[in-house]
């Protein structure tokens, strides 16, 4: 399992959208995405810390490898 990178919120949202997630709504700097019954909240910050990104992926039910593939495509 590769280490998670420090990326921006916009990059994380773009990668999750490539995995089929759709932006449902936004409240302040937090963007809520959904895919079926799975959902996650992504902070739209300049940098997302590794622990926060790990929690987002856990909420979304996405593995690190899937996320890396979507991030690099």
TORPA-4810 file (N, C-alpha, C, O; in nm, 3 decimals):
<nodes>
NODE_1_0.084_-0.117_0.000_0.000_0.000_0.000_0.089_0.124_0.000_0.169_0.143_0.092_X
NODE_2_0.076_0.209_-0.102_0.159_0.329_-0.108_0.113_0.433_-0.007_-0.002_0.434_0.036_X
NODE_3_0.207_0.521_0.029_0.173_0.629_0.120_0.082_0.729_0.050_0.094_0.750_-0.070_X
NODE_4_-0.006_0.791_0.125_-0.096_0.890_0.068_-0.021_1.021_0.046_0.061_1.061_0.129_X
NODE_5_-0.048_1.088_-0.065_0.017_1.216_-0.091_-0.057_1.330_-0.023_-0.172_1.315_0.018_X
NODE_6_0.009_1.443_-0.010_-0.058_1.565_0.035_-0.107_1.636_-0.091_-0.027_1.686_-0.169_X
NODE_7_-0.238_1.638_-0.110_-0.296_1.698_-0.230_-0.399_1.802_-0.190_-0.434_1.814_-0.072_X
NODE_8_-0.448_1.876_-0.288_-0.550_1.976_-0.259_-0.687_1.910_-0.256_-0.705_1.798_-0.304_X
NODE_9_-0.783_1.981_-0.199_-0.919_1.931_-0.195_-0.977_1.916_-0.335_-1.051_1.821_-0.362_X
NODE_10_-0.943_2.009_-0.423_-0.994_2.003_-0.561_-0.944_1.877_-0.632_-1.019_1.814_-0.706_X
NODE_11_-0.817_1.841_-0.610_-0.763_1.719_-0.671_-0.832_1.594_-0.616_-0.860_1.500_-0.691_X
NODE_12_-0.859_1.593_-0.486_-0.927_1.479_-0.425_-1.069_1.465_-0.480_-1.115_1.354_-0.508_X
NODE_13_-1.138_1.578_-0.494_-1.275_1.575_-0.548_-1.275_1.527_-0.692_-1.360_1.447_-0.731_X
NODE_14_-1.179_1.574_-0.771_-1.169_1.533_-0.911_-1.145_1.382_-0.922_-1.205_1.316_-1.006_X
NODE_15_-1.059_1.328_-0.837_-1.031_1.184_-0.839_-1.155_1.104_-0.798_-1.184_1.001_-0.858_X
NODE_16_-1.227_1.151_-0.696_-1.349_1.081_-0.653_-1.457_1.089_-0.761_-1.535_0.994_-0.777_X
NODE_17_-1.465_1.198_-0.833_-1.562_1.208_-0.941_-1.529_1.110_-1.052_-1.619_1.055_-1.115_X
NODE_18_-1.402_1.085_-1.077_-1.362_0.985_-1.177_-1.404_0.845_-1.133_-1.423_0.757_-1.217_X
NODE_19_-1.419_0.825_-1.001_-1.462_0.696_-0.947_-1.614_0.684_-0.940_-1.666_0.584_-0.891_X
NODE_20_-1.686_0.786_-0.987_-1.832_0.778_-0.993_-1.905_0.859_-0.888_-2.028_0.855_-0.884_X
NODE_21_-1.834_0.931_-0.804_-1.899_1.014_-0.703_-1.951_1.142_-0.767_-1.893_1.193_-0.863_X
NODE_22_-2.060_1.195_-0.712_-2.123_1.316_-0.764_-2.131_1.417_-0.650_-2.164_1.382_-0.536_X
NODE_23_-2.101_1.543_-0.681_-2.114_1.649_-0.581_-2.261_1.673_-0.555_-2.337_1.706_-0.647_X
NODE_24_-2.302_1.658_-0.429_-2.441_1.676_-0.391_-2.466_1.818_-0.344_-2.562_1.884_-0.386_X
NODE_25_-2.378_1.865_-0.255_-2.395_2.000_-0.202_-2.265_2.046_-0.138_-2.169_1.970_-0.126_X
NODE_26_-2.267_2.173_-0.098_-2.149_2.231_-0.033_-2.196_2.321_0.080_-2.293_2.395_0.066_X
NODE_27_-2.125_2.314_0.191_-2.152_2.403_0.303_-2.018_2.460_0.347_-1.937_2.390_0.407_X
NODE_28_-1.996_2.586_0.317_-1.868_2.647_0.346_-1.761_2.587_0.258_-1.776_2.582_0.136_X
NODE_29_-1.655_2.539_0.319_-1.546_2.480_0.242_-1.553_2.327_0.238_-1.459_2.262_0.195_X
NODE_30_-1.665_2.271_0.283_-1.680_2.126_0.284_-1.777_2.083_0.174_-1.891_2.130_0.169_X
NODE_31_-1.731_1.994_0.088_-1.810_1.947_-0.025_-1.852_1.803_0.002_-1.770_1.718_0.036_X
NODE_32_-1.982_1.778_-0.015_-2.038_1.645_0.011_-2.056_1.574_-0.123_-2.118_1.627_-0.215_X
NODE_33_-2.001_1.454_-0.132_-2.013_1.373_-0.253_-2.086_1.244_-0.218_-2.079_1.196_-0.106_X
NODE_34_-2.157_1.189_-0.318_-2.230_1.064_-0.299_-2.214_0.974_-0.419_-2.197_1.020_-0.532_X
NODE_35_-2.219_0.844_-0.392_-2.223_0.742_-0.496_-2.310_0.630_-0.441_-2.264_0.550_-0.359_X
NODE_36_-2.433_0.624_-0.485_-2.527_0.527_-0.430_-2.553_0.559_-0.284_-2.596_0.669_-0.251_X
NODE_37_-2.529_0.462_-0.197_-2.550_0.486_-0.053_-2.422_0.534_0.015_-2.426_0.576_0.131_X
NODE_38_-2.308_0.529_-0.055_-2.181_0.576_0.000_-2.173_0.727_-0.013_-2.215_0.784_-0.114_X
NODE_39_-2.119_0.791_0.088_-2.100_0.935_0.082_-1.975_0.974_0.157_-1.926_0.899_0.242_X
NODE_40_-1.924_1.093_0.127_-1.806_1.143_0.198_-1.806_1.295_0.194_-1.869_1.358_0.109_X
NODE_41_-1.733_1.351_0.288_-1.720_1.496_0.300_-1.574_1.531_0.277_-1.486_1.483_0.348_X
NODE_42_-1.548_1.616_0.177_-1.412_1.654_0.143_-1.393_1.803_0.172_-1.468_1.885_0.121_X
NODE_43_-1.295_1.838_0.254_-1.267_1.980_0.276_-1.199_2.038_0.153_-1.101_1.982_0.104_X
NODE_44_-1.249_2.149_0.103_-1.192_2.211_-0.016_-1.082_2.308_0.027_-1.095_2.429_0.014_X
NODE_45_-0.972_2.250_0.077_-0.859_2.328_0.125_-0.744_2.317_0.028_-0.743_2.232_-0.061_X
NODE_46_-0.647_2.405_0.045_-0.529_2.404_-0.042_-0.451_2.274_-0.026_-0.401_2.218_-0.123_X
NODE_47_-0.441_2.227_0.097_-0.375_2.099_0.126_-0.460_2.019_0.223_-0.508_2.072_0.323_X
NODE_48_-0.478_1.891_0.192_-0.548_1.800_0.283_-0.442_1.715_0.350_-0.359_1.654_0.282_X
NODE_49_-0.444_1.709_0.482_-0.346_1.629_0.555_-0.371_1.481_0.528_-0.481_1.441_0.491_X
NODE_50_-0.267_1.402_0.548_-0.272_1.259_0.518_-0.380_1.189_0.600_-0.453_1.105_0.546_X
NODE_51_-0.392_1.220_0.727_-0.494_1.157_0.811_-0.635_1.193_0.768_-0.725_1.109_0.772_X
NODE_52_-0.654_1.317_0.727_-0.785_1.360_0.678_-0.821_1.287_0.550_-0.934_1.240_0.534_X
NODE_53_-0.726_1.278_0.457_-0.749_1.208_0.331_-0.779_1.061_0.355_-0.864_1.003_0.288_X
NODE_54_-0.710_1.001_0.451_-0.736_0.862_0.485_-0.880_0.844_0.536_-0.947_0.748_0.500_X
NODE_55_-0.926_0.938_0.618_-1.063_0.933_0.668_-1.166_0.951_0.558_-1.271_0.887_0.559_X
NODE_56_-1.135_1.038_0.462_-1.226_1.060_0.348_-1.239_0.932_0.267_-1.349_0.894_0.228_X
NODE_57_-1.126_0.866_0.241_-1.130_0.743_0.163_-1.204_0.632_0.237_-1.272_0.550_0.175_X
NODE_58_-1.190_0.629_0.369_-1.261_0.530_0.450_-1.411_0.555_0.444_-1.491_0.462_0.432_X
NODE_59_-1.451_0.683_0.454_-1.593_0.719_0.442_-1.649_0.677_0.307_-1.760_0.625_0.298_X
NODE_60_-1.569_0.700_0.202_-1.614_0.673_0.066_-1.611_0.525_0.032_-1.674_0.483_-0.065_X
NODE_61_-1.538_0.445_0.110_-1.526_0.303_0.079_-1.435_0.279_-0.040_-1.456_0.185_-0.116_X
NODE_62_-1.334_0.364_-0.058_-1.242_0.355_-0.170_-1.105_0.313_-0.118_-1.058_0.365_-0.017_X
NODE_63_-1.043_0.219_-0.187_-0.909_0.176_-0.145_-0.806_0.279_-0.193_-0.833_0.360_-0.281_X
NODE_64_-0.689_0.274_-0.133_-0.581_0.367_-0.168_-0.538_0.346_-0.312_-0.511_0.442_-0.384_X
NODE_65_-0.532_0.220_-0.355_-0.491_0.190_-0.493_-0.591_0.245_-0.594_-0.551_0.303_-0.696_X
NODE_66_-0.720_0.228_-0.567_-0.823_0.283_-0.656_-0.810_0.434_-0.665_-0.821_0.493_-0.773_X
NODE_67_-0.786_0.497_-0.550_-0.773_0.642_-0.546_-0.651_0.688_-0.626_-0.659_0.786_-0.701_X
NODE_68_-0.538_0.618_-0.611_-0.418_0.654_-0.686_-0.441_0.641_-0.836_-0.398_0.727_-0.913_X
NODE_69_-0.509_0.535_-0.879_-0.537_0.517_-1.022_-0.623_0.631_-1.074_-0.598_0.682_-1.183_X
NODE_70_-0.723_0.671_-0.999_-0.811_0.781_-1.043_-0.736_0.914_-1.038_-0.761_1.001_-1.121_X
NODE_71_-0.647_0.930_-0.943_-0.572_1.054_-0.928_-0.475_1.072_-1.044_-0.453_1.184_-1.089_X
NODE_72_-0.416_0.963_-1.090_-0.315_0.971_-1.196_-0.371_0.958_-1.337_-0.296_0.971_-1.434_X
NODE_73_-0.499_0.934_-1.350_-0.556_0.919_-1.486_-0.612_1.049_-1.537_-0.663_1.054_-1.649_X
</nodes>
